[in-house]
Amino acid sequence: MQSSSLRLPSLMCRNLDIRKMRFSMMARKVGVVAAGHAKFGKRLDATMRELSAEAYKPIYDAGITQDMIDATVLSYAASQFSGQGAGSALIADYLGLHEKPHLRVESACTTGTASLRAAWGMVSAGLYDTMLVLGVEQMNRVSSAKATEYMSQAGDMRWEYPYGISFPAFYALMASRYMAEYDLPHEVLSKISVKSHHYGAQNPYAHLPRTVTVEEAHNSVPITRPLNLYDCSLISDGAAAIVIAAEEKAKEFTDEPMWIKGIGAGASSMMIQDRESLTSIPGAKSAAKAAYDMAGVGPEDIDMAQVHDCFTIAELIAYEDLGFAEPGKGRELIENKEVYHDGSIPVNCDGGLKSKGHPLGATGVSMVYEIYSQMRGEAREPSRQIDDVQIGLAHNVGQSGQFVNVFILERGW
Amino acid sequence: MLGRADNSLTSSFLSGVGKTMAATDEVYLGYTTDEATTPFLRDFLDALAEGTLMKSVCTECGREYLPPREHCQDDLSKCELEEFEEREAKLYSYTIVDFAPETLSSKAPYVVGIGEFPSGLRLTAHITNLMSVPEIGMDMKLAFDEVDERLVTYKWLV
């Protein structure tokens, strides 16, 4: 179809100078200037609105009051859990963000980073200078079976859902294939779980802050074989929030901004049966490449990573998709403890989705929160503080890879 | 890591696409189980009720789809249903679901298998007659389950 603008050459010419100027303008640099985090867990003492307030409060206390925020993205993944539709209005009102433009972004478990991606676009383009990005989820008001039901509805409702393919089942299909192709024993996956719990036990925000042994993890009850209870992330309530600002504005807020250096997003086929391989997530590889390219860095430059370990197999695959290990060799990173806080590529030293918890909409924002904290040396426990973080990476995957966002974040001081 | 007696995998049950065929308007969580059936899907389900599995073929480029889709992914042209005659497949991947979504809780444990036919087409369904943990690459056969006279589903047998 012919674009109507092609029929307006005279108008085009008149605006040529303006257009040239626009195209030559670089997107503004955007940084994270503040962050807040609610306690993750089975929070029957709170609902979506109170959790959101808990996540925003530390930011308010740091001096960024409602009037300093131009606009917000306030998101949760699944309205089924709370029954609340169009909830960004409710959250904005509850947080006292009077008459501030708000919206909700949804893309399953990448809802948090999708919110950040949307906000980055608005700030870098100059629409707003300062934005609050908040992710929240309340999942524990329903039974685990009901929560599993809701999450399975992110599969193809016509061809997958009727077969009872739950969220863990999608990843179990990947695990079966990976274990067969690379002759991977389940104990290796259990070691990932052990690491997650080792760090979750040291994180005051974690949902399940306790350690586990390889034997306990390996022998726990089956959920979707070959995955068992200790391979699966938690059904959690929680919220996390960050404030982002354009470069000039960021310096007014803090001397220690964390710049958003690279953003990559990717997608994979809707039905898992249609993927050429189940030992990798295609959308994660393309998202990582785009983020590395934009940031001008490679996997070797990353000082810490927060990866989407919704299941232990997902973390293992993430090592490879992000280029930290060759395909089939991810196990070496966990077996040699390279992914511990004092290893060559620390991963999820906050407990990850497995032990810190996975409130769907909050997870992506929580990853950014953790990188920001580590960069500032505020991991609270020296036993999990990563030394001298210059560049961090967040890898957030939605559903079984249909959505992927990768962020590369850089220390600005 | 079976963790249960092997014979627990032998349960056979109503499953799969047939669930969308129930001619009811039962609303579940805002979805009807009879997911807004289109004439195209109705043709597929009617054929299935006769024990015939249909693939779809793009009228423009000839690309084949299983399960069928009405529009080609490549050129968005209409597809036509054609009988799918392959029955032998290899197990591409599987999971044994012990903890199920609420609607299928009473059916657990059940086994979900992705089978790959010699043509390269794949299909996702339950494997209903396993006596032990399945092995990737094992031979399977596509079969049909007549639940009642208007309700037939497809499944894998090993």
Contacts between the chains, C-beta under 8 A, distances in Angstrom:
chain1	res1	chain2	res2	distance
A	80	B	29	6.3
A	143	B	102	7.1
A	144	B	99	7.6
A	145	B	99	7.7
A	145	B	100	7.2
A	145	B	101	6.7
A	145	B	102	4.1
A	145	B	105	5.4
A	146	B	102	5.0
A	148	B	99	6.9
A	148	B	100	7.2
A	148	B	101	4.7
A	148	B	102	6.9
A	149	B	29	7.8
A	149	B	101	4.0
A	149	B	102	4.2
A	149	B	103	6.1
A	150	B	29	7.6
A	151	B	101	8.0
A	152	B	101	4.4
A	153	B	29	7.4
A	153	B	31	7.5
A	157	B	31	6.8
A	157	B	35	6.0
A	158	B	17	7.8
A	158	B	20	6.6
A	158	B	35	5.9
A	158	B	41	7.6
A	158	B	67	7.7
A	159	B	17	7.2
A	159	B	67	4.9
A	159	B	124	6.8
A	160	B	124	6.4
A	162	B	15	7.0
A	162	B	16	5.3
A	162	B	17	5.8
A	162	B	18	7.6
A	162	B	19	4.3
A	162	B	20	6.0
A	163	B	15	6.2
A	163	B	16	5.5
A	163	B	112	5.6
A	163	B	124	6.3
A	163	B	125	6.5
A	163	B	126	6.1
A	164	B	15	7.3
A	164	B	97	5.9
A	164	B	100	5.2
A	164	B	101	5.6
A	164	B	103	7.3
A	164	B	104	3.7
A	164	B	107	6.8
A	164	B	108	7.8
A	164	B	110	6.4
A	164	B	112	7.2
A	165	B	95	8.0
A	165	B	97	7.8
A	165	B	112	5.6
A	165	B	124	7.4
A	166	B	97	6.6
A	166	B	99	7.5
A	166	B	100	6.6
A	166	B	101	5.1
A	168	B	99	7.4
A	169	B	95	4.9
A	169	B	97	5.4
A	169	B	112	6.0
A	172	B	95	3.5
A	172	B	96	7.9
A	172	B	97	7.9
A	173	B	93	4.6
A	173	B	94	7.1
A	173	B	95	5.4
A	173	B	112	7.2
A	173	B	114	6.5
A	174	B	93	7.5
A	175	B	95	7.8
A	176	B	93	4.7
A	176	B	94	5.4
A	176	B	95	6.2
A	176	B	136	6.4
A	177	B	92	7.2
A	177	B	93	4.3
A	177	B	136	6.6
A	180	B	93	8.0
A	180	B	135	7.8
A	180	B	136	3.8
A	180	B	137	7.5
A	186	B	1	6.0
A	218	B	1	7.7
A	221	B	3	7.1
A	221	B	98	7.4
A	222	B	1	6.8
A	222	B	3	5.1
A	222	B	4	7.7
A	222	B	96	7.0
A	222	B	98	4.5
A	222	B	99	7.8
A	223	B	98	6.0
A	223	B	99	4.6
A	224	B	95	4.7
A	224	B	96	6.9
A	224	B	97	5.1
A	224	B	98	6.8
A	224	B	99	6.9
A	225	B	1	6.6
A	225	B	2	7.7
A	225	B	3	7.8
A	225	B	95	6.3
A	225	B	96	4.0
A	225	B	98	6.7
A	225	B	133	7.4
A	226	B	1	6.4
A	226	B	95	7.5
A	227	B	95	7.6
A	228	B	1	7.0
A	271	B	124	7.2
A	272	B	114	7.4
A	272	B	124	7.6
A	273	B	92	7.6
A	273	B	114	4.7
A	273	B	122	4.5
A	273	B	123	7.1
A	273	B	124	4.8
A	274	B	122	7.3
A	278	B	92	7.9
A	278	B	93	5.7
